[in-house]
Amino acid sequence: MSNFVRPEITADLRGTMNGVGDILGSVFEGRGFALLVFDFGPDGMMNYISNAERADMLTVMREFIASHEGRAHDAPKDLQ
């Protein structure tokens, strides 16, 4: 894991990101969200907050990236 993403929000942004997260949760009630805040530059740091389980949010992010890179495919019609 690079130093770009840390397991916890950095102290200087924790209060602000939690406040924004509370607002997003109220505005988008019943929907999932993720907020990514990062510094520009090679030594930048990214902070992340979401109201979804981490594994679910990672799946959504992977699907988003695949879709925007042209790698998305339709879900299977039948379960195995």
mmCIF file of the N, C-alpha and C atoms, coordinates in Angstrom:
data_MODEL
# 
_entry.id   MODEL 
# 
loop_
_atom_site.group_PDB 
_atom_site.id 
_atom_site.type_symbol 
_atom_site.label_atom_id 
_atom_site.label_alt_id 
_atom_site.label_comp_id 
_atom_site.label_asym_id 
_atom_site.label_entity_id 
_atom_site.label_seq_id 
_atom_site.pdbx_PDB_ins_code 
_atom_site.Cartn_x 
_atom_site.Cartn_y 
_atom_site.Cartn_z 
_atom_site.occupancy 
_atom_site.B_iso_or_equiv 
_atom_site.pdbx_formal_charge 
_atom_site.auth_seq_id 
_atom_site.auth_comp_id 
_atom_site.auth_asym_id 
_atom_site.auth_atom_id 
_atom_site.pdbx_PDB_model_num 
ATOM 1   N N  . MET A 1 1  ? 0.847   -1.177  0.000   1.00 0.00 ? 1  MET A N  1 
ATOM 2   C CA . MET A 1 1  ? 0.000   0.000   0.000   1.00 0.00 ? 1  MET A CA 1 
ATOM 3   C C  . MET A 1 1  ? 0.892   1.239   0.000   1.00 0.00 ? 1  MET A C  1 
ATOM 4   N N  . SER A 1 2  ? 0.581   2.162   -0.861  1.00 0.00 ? 2  SER A N  1 
ATOM 5   C CA . SER A 1 2  ? 1.375   3.388   -0.921  1.00 0.00 ? 2  SER A CA 1 
ATOM 6   C C  . SER A 1 2  ? 1.025   4.304   0.248   1.00 0.00 ? 2  SER A C  1 
ATOM 7   N N  . ASN A 1 3  ? 1.789   5.342   0.409   1.00 0.00 ? 3  ASN A N  1 
ATOM 8   C CA . ASN A 1 3  ? 1.509   6.327   1.445   1.00 0.00 ? 3  ASN A CA 1 
ATOM 9   C C  . ASN A 1 3  ? 0.382   7.269   1.051   1.00 0.00 ? 3  ASN A C  1 
ATOM 10  N N  . PHE A 1 4  ? -0.102  7.137   -0.185  1.00 0.00 ? 4  PHE A N  1 
ATOM 11  C CA . PHE A 1 4  ? -1.145  8.035   -0.679  1.00 0.00 ? 4  PHE A CA 1 
ATOM 12  C C  . PHE A 1 4  ? -2.451  7.851   0.093   1.00 0.00 ? 4  PHE A C  1 
ATOM 13  N N  . VAL A 1 5  ? -2.794  6.619   0.434   1.00 0.00 ? 5  VAL A N  1 
ATOM 14  C CA . VAL A 1 5  ? -4.036  6.339   1.146   1.00 0.00 ? 5  VAL A CA 1 
ATOM 15  C C  . VAL A 1 5  ? -3.689  5.798   2.529   1.00 0.00 ? 5  VAL A C  1 
ATOM 16  N N  . ARG A 1 6  ? -4.288  6.402   3.542   1.00 0.00 ? 6  ARG A N  1 
ATOM 17  C CA . ARG A 1 6  ? -4.062  5.963   4.920   1.00 0.00 ? 6  ARG A CA 1 
ATOM 18  C C  . ARG A 1 6  ? -5.304  5.269   5.428   1.00 0.00 ? 6  ARG A C  1 
ATOM 19  N N  . PRO A 1 7  ? -5.173  4.413   6.431   1.00 0.00 ? 7  PRO A N  1 
ATOM 20  C CA . PRO A 1 7  ? -6.342  3.703   6.953   1.00 0.00 ? 7  PRO A CA 1 
ATOM 21  C C  . PRO A 1 7  ? -7.347  4.609   7.658   1.00 0.00 ? 7  PRO A C  1 
ATOM 22  N N  . GLU A 1 8  ? -6.913  5.761   8.133   1.00 0.00 ? 8  GLU A N  1 
ATOM 23  C CA . GLU A 1 8  ? -7.814  6.698   8.820   1.00 0.00 ? 8  GLU A CA 1 
ATOM 24  C C  . GLU A 1 8  ? -7.672  8.088   8.210   1.00 0.00 ? 8  GLU A C  1 
ATOM 25  N N  . ILE A 1 9  ? -8.725  8.871   8.335   1.00 0.00 ? 9  ILE A N  1 
ATOM 26  C CA . ILE A 1 9  ? -8.683  10.250  7.864   1.00 0.00 ? 9  ILE A CA 1 
ATOM 27  C C  . ILE A 1 9  ? -7.629  11.003  8.669   1.00 0.00 ? 9  ILE A C  1 
ATOM 28  N N  . THR A 1 10 ? -6.834  11.823  7.984   1.00 0.00 ? 10 THR A N  1 
ATOM 29  C CA . THR A 1 10 ? -5.815  12.590  8.697   1.00 0.00 ? 10 THR A CA 1 
ATOM 30  C C  . THR A 1 10 ? -6.485  13.562  9.672   1.00 0.00 ? 10 THR A C  1 
ATOM 31  N N  . ALA A 1 11 ? -5.810  13.831  10.763  1.00 0.00 ? 11 ALA A N  1 
ATOM 32  C CA . ALA A 1 11 ? -6.386  14.602  11.869  1.00 0.00 ? 11 ALA A CA 1 
ATOM 33  C C  . ALA A 1 11 ? -6.898  15.976  11.438  1.00 0.00 ? 11 ALA A C  1 
ATOM 34  N N  . ASP A 1 12 ? -6.190  16.626  10.522  1.00 0.00 ? 12 ASP A N  1 
ATOM 35  C CA . ASP A 1 12 ? -6.591  17.981  10.123  1.00 0.00 ? 12 ASP A CA 1 
ATOM 36  C C  . ASP A 1 12 ? -7.892  18.008  9.320   1.00 0.00 ? 12 ASP A C  1 
ATOM 37  N N  . LEU A 1 13 ? -8.299  16.876  8.752   1.00 0.00 ? 13 LEU A N  1 
ATOM 38  C CA . LEU A 1 13 ? -9.526  16.821  7.951   1.00 0.00 ? 13 LEU A CA 1 
ATOM 39  C C  . LEU A 1 13 ? -10.650 16.012  8.599   1.00 0.00 ? 13 LEU A C  1 
ATOM 40  N N  . ARG A 1 14 ? -10.356 15.319  9.690   1.00 0.00 ? 14 ARG A N  1 
ATOM 41  C CA . ARG A 1 14 ? -11.323 14.392  10.288  1.00 0.00 ? 14 ARG A CA 1 
ATOM 42  C C  . ARG A 1 14 ? -12.666 15.055  10.600  1.00 0.00 ? 14 ARG A C  1 
ATOM 43  N N  . GLY A 1 15 ? -12.665 16.158  11.324  1.00 0.00 ? 15 GLY A N  1 
ATOM 44  C CA . GLY A 1 15 ? -13.910 16.818  11.707  1.00 0.00 ? 15 GLY A CA 1 
ATOM 45  C C  . GLY A 1 15 ? -14.702 17.308  10.509  1.00 0.00 ? 15 GLY A C  1 
ATOM 46  N N  . THR A 1 16 ? -14.004 17.941  9.562   1.00 0.00 ? 16 THR A N  1 
ATOM 47  C CA . THR A 1 16 ? -14.666 18.471  8.372   1.00 0.00 ? 16 THR A CA 1 
ATOM 48  C C  . THR A 1 16 ? -15.262 17.343  7.529   1.00 0.00 ? 16 THR A C  1 
ATOM 49  N N  . MET A 1 17 ? -14.479 16.290  7.300   1.00 0.00 ? 17 MET A N  1 
ATOM 50  C CA . MET A 1 17 ? -14.984 15.188  6.463   1.00 0.00 ? 17 MET A CA 1 
ATOM 51  C C  . MET A 1 17 ? -16.146 14.465  7.135   1.00 0.00 ? 17 MET A C  1 
ATOM 52  N N  . ASN A 1 18 ? -16.089 14.287  8.446   1.00 0.00 ? 18 ASN A N  1 
ATOM 53  C CA . ASN A 1 18 ? -17.211 13.656  9.135   1.00 0.00 ? 18 ASN A CA 1 
ATOM 54  C C  . ASN A 1 18 ? -18.454 14.539  9.059   1.00 0.00 ? 18 ASN A C  1 
ATOM 55  N N  . GLY A 1 19 ? -18.272 15.857  9.162   1.00 0.00 ? 19 GLY A N  1 
ATOM 56  C CA . GLY A 1 19 ? -19.401 16.775  9.037   1.00 0.00 ? 19 GLY A CA 1 
ATOM 57  C C  . GLY A 1 19 ? -20.022 16.720  7.650   1.00 0.00 ? 19 GLY A C  1 
ATOM 58  N N  . VAL A 1 20 ? -19.173 16.749  6.627   1.00 0.00 ? 20 VAL A N  1 
ATOM 59  C CA . VAL A 1 20 ? -19.672 16.642  5.248   1.00 0.00 ? 20 VAL A CA 1 
ATOM 60  C C  . VAL A 1 20 ? -20.327 15.281  5.034   1.00 0.00 ? 20 VAL A C  1 
ATOM 61  N N  . GLY A 1 21 ? -19.742 14.239  5.605   1.00 0.00 ? 21 GLY A N  1 
ATOM 62  C CA . GLY A 1 21 ? -20.335 12.902  5.500   1.00 0.00 ? 21 GLY A CA 1 
ATOM 63  C C  . GLY A 1 21 ? -21.728 12.848  6.111   1.00 0.00 ? 21 GLY A C  1 
ATOM 64  N N  . ASP A 1 22 ? -21.905 13.502  7.251   1.00 0.00 ? 22 ASP A N  1 
ATOM 65  C CA . ASP A 1 22 ? -23.234 13.561  7.877   1.00 0.00 ? 22 ASP A CA 1 
ATOM 66  C C  . ASP A 1 22 ? -24.237 14.272  6.966   1.00 0.00 ? 22 ASP A C  1 
ATOM 67  N N  . ILE A 1 23 ? -23.800 15.366  6.348   1.00 0.00 ? 23 ILE A N  1 
ATOM 68  C CA . ILE A 1 23 ? -24.677 16.114  5.440   1.00 0.00 ? 23 ILE A CA 1 
ATOM 69  C C  . ILE A 1 23 ? -25.026 15.261  4.221   1.00 0.00 ? 23 ILE A C  1 
ATOM 70  N N  . LEU A 1 24 ? -24.015 14.629  3.612   1.00 0.00 ? 24 LEU A N  1 
ATOM 71  C CA . LEU A 1 24 ? -24.279 13.777  2.449   1.00 0.00 ? 24 LEU A CA 1 
ATOM 72  C C  . LEU A 1 24 ? -25.236 12.639  2.804   1.00 0.00 ? 24 LEU A C  1 
ATOM 73  N N  . GLY A 1 25 ? -25.053 12.050  3.974   1.00 0.00 ? 25 GLY A N  1 
ATOM 74  C CA . GLY A 1 25 ? -25.948 10.980  4.412   1.00 0.00 ? 25 GLY A CA 1 
ATOM 75  C C  . GLY A 1 25 ? -27.386 11.445  4.536   1.00 0.00 ? 25 GLY A C  1 
ATOM 76  N N  . SER A 1 26 ? -27.594 12.682  4.999   1.00 0.00 ? 26 SER A N  1 
ATOM 77  C CA . SER A 1 26 ? -28.940 13.240  5.119   1.00 0.00 ? 26 SER A CA 1 
ATOM 78  C C  . SER A 1 26 ? -29.528 13.586  3.760   1.00 0.00 ? 26 SER A C  1 
ATOM 79  N N  . VAL A 1 27 ? -28.724 14.198  2.908   1.00 0.00 ? 27 VAL A N  1 
ATOM 80  C CA . VAL A 1 27 ? -29.199 14.621  1.582   1.00 0.00 ? 27 VAL A CA 1 
ATOM 81  C C  . VAL A 1 27 ? -29.523 13.411  0.709   1.00 0.00 ? 27 VAL A C  1 
ATOM 82  N N  . PHE A 1 28 ? -28.681 12.395  0.770   1.00 0.00 ? 28 PHE A N  1 
ATOM 83  C CA . PHE A 1 28 ? -28.843 11.209  -0.075  1.00 0.00 ? 28 PHE A CA 1 
ATOM 84  C C  . PHE A 1 28 ? -29.343 10.020  0.735   1.00 0.00 ? 28 PHE A C  1 
ATOM 85  N N  . GLU A 1 29 ? -30.275 10.266  1.639   1.00 0.00 ? 29 GLU A N  1 
ATOM 86  C CA . GLU A 1 29 ? -30.794 9.228   2.522   1.00 0.00 ? 29 GLU A CA 1 
ATOM 87  C C  . GLU A 1 29 ? -31.221 7.997   1.725   1.00 0.00 ? 29 GLU A C  1 
ATOM 88  N N  . GLY A 1 30 ? -30.761 6.838   2.169   1.00 0.00 ? 30 GLY A N  1 
ATOM 89  C CA . GLY A 1 30 ? -31.085 5.589   1.494   1.00 0.00 ? 30 GLY A CA 1 
ATOM 90  C C  . GLY A 1 30 ? -30.155 5.249   0.338   1.00 0.00 ? 30 GLY A C  1 
ATOM 91  N N  . ARG A 1 31 ? -29.177 6.085   0.093   1.00 0.00 ? 31 ARG A N  1 
ATOM 92  C CA . ARG A 1 31 ? -28.209 5.852   -0.984  1.00 0.00 ? 31 ARG A CA 1 
ATOM 93  C C  . ARG A 1 31 ? -26.801 5.854   -0.406  1.00 0.00 ? 31 ARG A C  1 
ATOM 94  N N  . GLY A 1 32 ? -25.916 5.154   -1.095  1.00 0.00 ? 32 GLY A N  1 
ATOM 95  C CA . GLY A 1 32 ? -24.525 5.123   -0.665  1.00 0.00 ? 32 GLY A CA 1 
ATOM 96  C C  . GLY A 1 32 ? -23.746 6.285   -1.246  1.00 0.00 ? 32 GLY A C  1 
ATOM 97  N N  . PHE A 1 33 ? -22.688 6.679   -0.555  1.00 0.00 ? 33 PHE A N  1 
ATOM 98  C CA . PHE A 1 33 ? -21.811 7.727   -1.063  1.00 0.00 ? 33 PHE A CA 1 
ATOM 99  C C  . PHE A 1 33 ? -20.384 7.462   -0.634  1.00 0.00 ? 33 PHE A C  1 
ATOM 100 N N  . ALA A 1 34 ? -19.462 8.071   -1.356  1.00 0.00 ? 34 ALA A N  1 
ATOM 101 C CA . ALA A 1 34 ? -18.054 8.090   -0.992  1.00 0.00 ? 34 ALA A CA 1 
ATOM 102 C C  . ALA A 1 34 ? -17.529 9.485   -1.277  1.00 0.00 ? 34 ALA A C  1 
ATOM 103 N N  . LEU A 1 35 ? -16.708 9.975   -0.394  1.00 0.00 ? 35 LEU A N  1 
ATOM 104 C CA . LEU A 1 35 ? -16.070 11.270  -0.564  1.00 0.00 ? 35 LEU A CA 1 
ATOM 105 C C  . LEU A 1 35 ? -14.563 11.033  -0.538  1.00 0.00 ? 35 LEU A C  1 
ATOM 106 N N  . LEU A 1 36 ? -13.885 11.436  -1.617  1.00 0.00 ? 36 LEU A N  1 
ATOM 107 C CA . LEU A 1 36 ? -12.437 11.332  -1.710  1.00 0.00 ? 36 LEU A CA 1 
ATOM 108 C C  . LEU A 1 36 ? -11.874 12.749  -1.714  1.00 0.00 ? 36 LEU A C  1 
ATOM 109 N N  . VAL A 1 37 ? -10.972 13.033  -0.803  1.00 0.00 ? 37 VAL A N  1 
ATOM 110 C CA . VAL A 1 37 ? -10.326 14.345  -0.717  1.00 0.00 ? 37 VAL A CA 1 
ATOM 111 C C  . VAL A 1 37 ? -8.824  14.097  -0.770  1.00 0.00 ? 37 VAL A C  1 
ATOM 112 N N  . PHE A 1 38 ? -8.153  14.774  -1.709  1.00 0.00 ? 38 PHE A N  1 
ATOM 113 C CA . PHE A 1 38 ? -6.725  14.500  -1.877  1.00 0.00 ? 38 PHE A CA 1 
ATOM 114 C C  . PHE A 1 38 ? -5.946  15.769  -2.149  1.00 0.00 ? 38 PHE A C  1 
ATOM 115 N N  . ASP A 1 39 ? -4.666  15.706  -1.808  1.00 0.00 ? 39 ASP A N  1 
ATOM 116 C CA . ASP A 1 39 ? -3.730  16.776  -2.100  1.00 0.00 ? 39 ASP A CA 1 
ATOM 117 C C  . ASP A 1 39 ? -3.195  16.563  -3.513  1.00 0.00 ? 39 ASP A C  1 
ATOM 118 N N  . PHE A 1 40 ? -2.972  17.648  -4.235  1.00 0.00 ? 40 PHE A N  1 
ATOM 119 C CA . PHE A 1 40 ? -2.321  17.555  -5.528  1.00 0.00 ? 40 PHE A CA 1 
ATOM 120 C C  . PHE A 1 40 ? -0.830  17.356  -5.326  1.00 0.00 ? 40 PHE A C  1 
ATOM 121 N N  . GLY A 1 41 ? -0.191  16.741  -6.286  1.00 0.00 ? 41 GLY A N  1 
ATOM 122 C CA . GLY A 1 41 ? 1.257   16.604  -6.254  1.00 0.00 ? 41 GLY A CA 1 
ATOM 123 C C  . GLY A 1 41 ? 1.707   15.203  -5.902  1.00 0.00 ? 41 GLY A C  1 
ATOM 124 N N  . PRO A 1 42 ? 2.984   14.924  -6.132  1.00 0.00 ? 42 PRO A N  1 
ATOM 125 C CA . PRO A 1 42 ? 3.518   13.568  -5.938  1.00 0.00 ? 42 PRO A CA 1 
ATOM 126 C C  . PRO A 1 42 ? 3.530   13.107  -4.486  1.00 0.00 ? 42 PRO A C  1 
ATOM 127 N N  . ASP A 1 43 ? 3.554   14.029  -3.543  1.00 0.00 ? 43 ASP A N  1 
ATOM 128 C CA . ASP A 1 43 ? 3.564   13.640  -2.134  1.00 0.00 ? 43 ASP A CA 1 
ATOM 129 C C  . ASP A 1 43 ? 2.191   13.824  -1.496  1.00 0.00 ? 43 ASP A C  1 
ATOM 130 N N  . GLY A 1 44 ? 1.158   13.923  -2.339  1.00 0.00 ? 44 GLY A N  1 
ATOM 131 C CA . GLY A 1 44 ? -0.190  14.152  -1.844  1.00 0.00 ? 44 GLY A CA 1 
ATOM 132 C C  . GLY A 1 44 ? -0.740  12.978  -1.053  1.00 0.00 ? 44 GLY A C  1 
ATOM 133 N N  . MET A 1 45 ? -1.754  13.267  -0.282  1.00 0.00 ? 45 MET A N  1 
ATOM 134 C CA . MET A 1 45 ? -2.416  12.266  0.555   1.00 0.00 ? 45 MET A CA 1 
ATOM 135 C C  . MET A 1 45 ? -3.890  12.239  0.181   1.00 0.00 ? 45 MET A C  1 
ATOM 136 N N  . MET A 1 46 ? -4.491  11.052  0.133   1.00 0.00 ? 46 MET A N  1 
ATOM 137 C CA . MET A 1 46 ? -5.912  10.941  -0.132  1.00 0.00 ? 46 MET A CA 1 
ATOM 138 C C  . MET A 1 46 ? -6.627  10.482  1.131   1.00 0.00 ? 46 MET A C  1 
ATOM 139 N N  . ASN A 1 47 ? -7.747  11.122  1.418   1.00 0.00 ? 47 ASN A N  1 
ATOM 140 C CA . ASN A 1 47 ? -8.608  10.744  2.535   1.00 0.00 ? 47 ASN A CA 1 
ATOM 141 C C  . ASN A 1 47 ? -9.944  10.312  1.961   1.00 0.00 ? 47 ASN A C  1 
ATOM 142 N N  . TYR A 1 48 ? -10.611 9.385   2.635   1.00 0.00 ? 48 TYR A N  1 
ATOM 143 C CA . TYR A 1 48 ? -11.804 8.738   2.118   1.00 0.00 ? 48 TYR A CA 1 
ATOM 144 C C  . TYR A 1 48 ? -12.814 8.563   3.246   1.00 0.00 ? 48 TYR A C  1 
ATOM 145 N N  . ILE A 1 49 ? -14.091 8.813   2.930   1.00 0.00 ? 49 ILE A N  1 
ATOM 146 C CA . ILE A 1 49 ? -15.159 8.521   3.874   1.00 0.00 ? 49 ILE A CA 1 
ATOM 147 C C  . ILE A 1 49 ? -16.361 8.026   3.078   1.00 0.00 ? 49 ILE A C  1 
ATOM 148 N N  . SER A 1 50 ? -17.101 7.091   3.632   1.00 0.00 ? 50 SER A N  1 
ATOM 149 C CA . SER A 1 50 ? -18.260 6.527   2.964   1.00 0.00 ? 50 SER A CA 1 
ATOM 150 C C  . SER A 1 50 ? -19.259 6.045   4.007   1.00 0.00 ? 50 SER A C  1 
ATOM 151 N N  . ASN A 1 51 ? -20.518 5.931   3.601   1.00 0.00 ? 51 ASN A N  1 
ATOM 152 C CA . ASN A 1 51 ? -21.514 5.363   4.507   1.00 0.00 ? 51 ASN A CA 1 
ATOM 153 C C  . ASN A 1 51 ? -21.761 3.895   4.199   1.00 0.00 ? 51 ASN A C  1 
ATOM 154 N N  . ALA A 1 52 ? -21.016 3.338   3.258   1.00 0.00 ? 52 ALA A N  1 
ATOM 155 C CA . ALA A 1 52 ? -21.164 1.930   2.881   1.00 0.00 ? 52 ALA A CA 1 
ATOM 156 C C  . ALA A 1 52 ? -20.070 1.091   3.533   1.00 0.00 ? 52 ALA A C  1 
ATOM 157 N N  . GLU A 1 53 ? -20.316 -0.189  3.595   1.00 0.00 ? 53 GLU A N  1 
ATOM 158 C CA . GLU A 1 53 ? -19.258 -1.101  4.051   1.00 0.00 ? 53 GLU A CA 1 
ATOM 159 C C  . GLU A 1 53 ? -18.078 -0.977  3.093   1.00 0.00 ? 53 GLU A C  1 
ATOM 160 N N  . ARG A 1 54 ? -16.887 -1.076  3.619   1.00 0.00 ? 54 ARG A N  1 
ATOM 161 C CA . ARG A 1 54 ? -15.677 -0.889  2.806   1.00 0.00 ? 54 ARG A CA 1 
ATOM 162 C C  . ARG A 1 54 ? -15.642 -1.830  1.601   1.00 0.00 ? 54 ARG A C  1 
ATOM 163 N N  . ALA A 1 55 ? -15.939 -3.099  1.804   1.00 0.00 ? 55 ALA A N  1 
ATOM 164 C CA . ALA A 1 55 ? -15.909 -4.070  0.706   1.00 0.00 ? 55 ALA A CA 1 
ATOM 165 C C  . ALA A 1 55 ? -16.922 -3.699  -0.384  1.00 0.00 ? 55 ALA A C  1 
ATOM 166 N N  . ASP A 1 56 ? -18.108 -3.252  0.013   1.00 0.00 ? 56 ASP A N  1 
ATOM 167 C CA . ASP A 1 56 ? -19.121 -2.851  -0.962  1.00 0.00 ? 56 ASP A CA 1 
ATOM 168 C C  . ASP A 1 56 ? -18.672 -1.613  -1.732  1.00 0.00 ? 56 ASP A C  1 
ATOM 169 N N  . MET A 1 57 ? -18.076 -0.658  -1.036  1.00 0.00 ? 57 MET A N  1 
ATOM 170 C CA . MET A 1 57 ? -17.631 0.565   -1.701  1.00 0.00 ? 57 MET A CA 1 
ATOM 171 C C  . MET A 1 57 ? -16.486 0.271   -2.653  1.00 0.00 ? 57 MET A C  1 
ATOM 172 N N  . LEU A 1 58 ? -15.590 -0.625  -2.280  1.00 0.00 ? 58 LEU A N  1 
ATOM 173 C CA . LEU A 1 58 ? -14.505 -1.004  -3.185  1.00 0.00 ? 58 LEU A CA 1 
ATOM 174 C C  . LEU A 1 58 ? -15.057 -1.656  -4.454  1.00 0.00 ? 58 LEU A C  1 
ATOM 175 N N  . THR A 1 59 ? -16.083 -2.479  -4.312  1.00 0.00 ? 59 THR A N  1 
ATOM 176 C CA . THR A 1 59 ? -16.721 -3.096  -5.482  1.00 0.00 ? 59 THR A CA 1 
ATOM 177 C C  . THR A 1 59 ? -17.316 -2.028  -6.386  1.00 0.00 ? 59 THR A C  1 
ATOM 178 N N  . VAL A 1 60 ? -18.029 -1.064  -5.792  1.00 0.00 ? 60 VAL A N  1 
ATOM 179 C CA . VAL A 1 60 ? -18.627 0.019   -6.580  1.00 0.00 ? 60 VAL A CA 1 
ATOM 180 C C  . VAL A 1 60 ? -17.542 0.823   -7.294  1.00 0.00 ? 60 VAL A C  1 
ATOM 181 N N  . MET A 1 61 ? -16.445 1.120   -6.603  1.00 0.00 ? 61 MET A N  1 
ATOM 182 C CA . MET A 1 61 ? -15.362 1.893   -7.216  1.00 0.00 ? 61 MET A CA 1 
ATOM 183 C C  . MET A 1 61 ? -14.725 1.127   -8.370  1.00 0.00 ? 61 MET A C  1 
ATOM 184 N N  . ARG A 1 62 ? -14.513 -0.175  -8.181  1.00 0.00 ? 62 ARG A N  1 
ATOM 185 C CA . ARG A 1 62 ? -13.940 -0.986  -9.267  1.00 0.00 ? 62 ARG A CA 1 
ATOM 186 C C  . ARG A 1 62 ? -14.865 -0.988  -10.484 1.00 0.00 ? 62 ARG A C  1 
ATOM 187 N N  . GLU A 1 63 ? -16.177 -1.140  -10.244 1.00 0.00 ? 63 GLU A N  1 
ATOM 188 C CA . GLU A 1 63 ? -17.138 -1.131  -11.346 1.00 0.00 ? 63 GLU A CA 1 
ATOM 189 C C  . GLU A 1 63 ? -17.150 0.232   -12.041 1.00 0.00 ? 63 GLU A C  1 
ATOM 190 N N  . PHE A 1 64 ? -17.068 1.310   -11.280 1.00 0.00 ? 64 PHE A N  1 
ATOM 191 C CA . PHE A 1 64 ? -17.029 2.653   -11.848 1.00 0.00 ? 64 PHE A CA 1 
ATOM 192 C C  . PHE A 1 64 ? -15.801 2.816   -12.753 1.00 0.00 ? 64 PHE A C  1 
ATOM 193 N N  . ILE A 1 65 ? -14.645 2.423   -12.246 1.00 0.00 ? 65 ILE A N  1 
ATOM 194 C CA . ILE A 1 65 ? -13.409 2.546   -13.016 1.00 0.00 ? 65 ILE A CA 1 
ATOM 195 C C  . ILE A 1 65 ? -13.474 1.683   -14.274 1.00 0.00 ? 65 ILE A C  1 
ATOM 196 N N  . ALA A 1 66 ? -13.909 0.446   -14.143 1.00 0.00 ? 66 ALA A N  1 
ATOM 197 C CA . ALA A 1 66 ? -14.012 -0.448  -15.306 1.00 0.00 ? 66 ALA A CA 1 
ATOM 198 C C  . ALA A 1 66 ? -14.941 0.141   -16.358 1.00 0.00 ? 66 ALA A C  1 
ATOM 199 N N  . SER A 1 67 ? -16.059 0.694   -15.939 1.00 0.00 ? 67 SER A N  1 
ATOM 200 C CA . SER A 1 67 ? -17.015 1.295   -16.863 1.00 0.00 ? 67 SER A CA 1 
ATOM 201 C C  . SER A 1 67 ? -16.391 2.464   -17.614 1.00 0.00 ? 67 SER A C  1 
ATOM 202 N N  . HIS A 1 68 ? -15.657 3.294   -16.899 1.00 0.00 ? 68 HIS A N  1 
ATOM 203 C CA . HIS A 1 68 ? -15.060 4.476   -17.515 1.00 0.00 ? 68 HIS A CA 1 
ATOM 204 C C  . HIS A 1 68 ? -13.805 4.163   -18.321 1.00 0.00 ? 68 HIS A C  1 
ATOM 205 N N  . GLU A 1 69 ? -13.255 2.978   -18.131 1.00 0.00 ? 69 GLU A N  1 
ATOM 206 C CA . GLU A 1 69 ? -12.121 2.537   -18.944 1.00 0.00 ? 69 GLU A CA 1 
ATOM 207 C C  . GLU A 1 69 ? -12.580 1.648   -20.091 1.00 0.00 ? 69 GLU A C  1 
ATOM 208 N N  . GLY A 1 70 ? -13.892 1.448   -20.225 1.00 0.00 ? 70 GLY A N  1 
ATOM 209 C CA . GLY A 1 70 ? -14.428 0.613   -21.301 1.00 0.00 ? 70 GLY A CA 1 
ATOM 210 C C  . GLY A 1 70 ? -14.281 -0.873  -21.052 1.00 0.00 ? 70 GLY A C  1 
ATOM 211 N N  . ARG A 1 71 ? -14.105 -1.279  -19.802 1.00 0.00 ? 71 ARG A N  1 
ATOM 212 C CA . ARG A 1 71 ? -13.928 -2.695  -19.469 1.00 0.00 ? 71 ARG A CA 1 
ATOM 213 C C  . ARG A 1 71 ? -15.159 -3.309  -18.821 1.00 0.00 ? 71 ARG A C  1 
ATOM 214 N N  . ALA A 1 72 ? -16.241 -2.552  -18.716 1.00 0.00 ? 72 ALA A N  1 
ATOM 215 C CA . ALA A 1 72 ? -17.442 -3.057  -18.031 1.00 0.00 ? 72 ALA A CA 1 
ATOM 216 C C  . ALA A 1 72 ? -18.137 -4.096  -18.899 1.00 0.00 ? 72 ALA A C  1 
ATOM 217 N N  . HIS A 1 73 ? -18.837 -4.994  -18.235 1.00 0.00 ? 73 HIS A N  1 
ATOM 218 C CA . HIS A 1 73 ? -19.616 -6.019  -18.937 1.00 0.00 ? 73 HIS A CA 1 
ATOM 219 C C  . HIS A 1 73 ? -20.933 -6.193  -18.194 1.00 0.00 ? 73 HIS A C  1 
ATOM 220 N N  . ASP A 1 74 ? -21.895 -6.780  -18.884 1.00 0.00 ? 74 ASP A N  1 
ATOM 221 C CA . ASP A 1 74 ? -23.185 -7.026  -18.253 1.00 0.00 ? 74 ASP A CA 1 
ATOM 222 C C  . ASP A 1 74 ? -23.062 -8.127  -17.210 1.00 0.00 ? 74 ASP A C  1 
ATOM 223 N N  . ALA A 1 75 ? -23.864 -8.023  -16.176 1.00 0.00 ? 75 ALA A N  1 
ATOM 224 C CA . ALA A 1 75 ? -23.893 -9.058  -15.142 1.00 0.00 ? 75 ALA A CA 1 
ATOM 225 C C  . ALA A 1 75 ? -24.463 -10.346 -15.731 1.00 0.00 ? 75 ALA A C  1 
ATOM 226 N N  . PRO A 1 76 ? -24.076 -11.500 -15.207 1.00 0.00 ? 76 PRO A N  1 
ATOM 227 C CA . PRO A 1 76 ? -24.632 -12.761 -15.726 1.00 0.00 ? 76 PRO A CA 1 
ATOM 228 C C  . PRO A 1 76 ? -26.134 -12.821 -15.475 1.00 0.00 ? 76 PRO A C  1 
ATOM 229 N N  . LYS A 1 77 ? -26.843 -13.453 -16.406 1.00 0.00 ? 77 LYS A N  1 
ATOM 230 C CA . LYS A 1 77 ? -28.304 -13.546 -16.294 1.00 0.00 ? 77 LYS A CA 1 
ATOM 231 C C  . LYS A 1 77 ? -28.709 -14.584 -15.246 1.00 0.00 ? 77 LYS A C  1 
ATOM 232 N N  . ASP A 1 78 ? -27.926 -15.624 -15.086 1.00 0.00 ? 78 ASP A N  1 
ATOM 233 C CA . ASP A 1 78 ? -28.236 -16.685 -14.146 1.00 0.00 ? 78 ASP A CA 1 
ATOM 234 C C  . ASP A 1 78 ? -27.158 -16.774 -13.080 1.00 0.00 ? 78 ASP A C  1 
ATOM 235 N N  . LEU A 1 79 ? -27.588 -17.082 -11.865 1.00 0.00 ? 79 LEU A N  1 
ATOM 236 C CA . LEU A 1 79 ? -26.613 -17.314 -10.794 1.00 0.00 ? 79 LEU A CA 1 
ATOM 237 C C  . LEU A 1 79 ? -26.116 -18.741 -10.889 1.00 0.00 ? 79 LEU A C  1 
ATOM 238 N N  . GLN A 1 80 ? -24.891 -18.959 -10.511 1.00 0.00 ? 80 GLN A N  1 
ATOM 239 C CA . GLN A 1 80 ? -24.347 -20.307 -10.549 1.00 0.00 ? 80 GLN A CA 1 
ATOM 240 C C  . GLN A 1 80 ? -24.695 -21.049 -9.299  1.00 0.00 ? 80 GLN A C  1 
# 
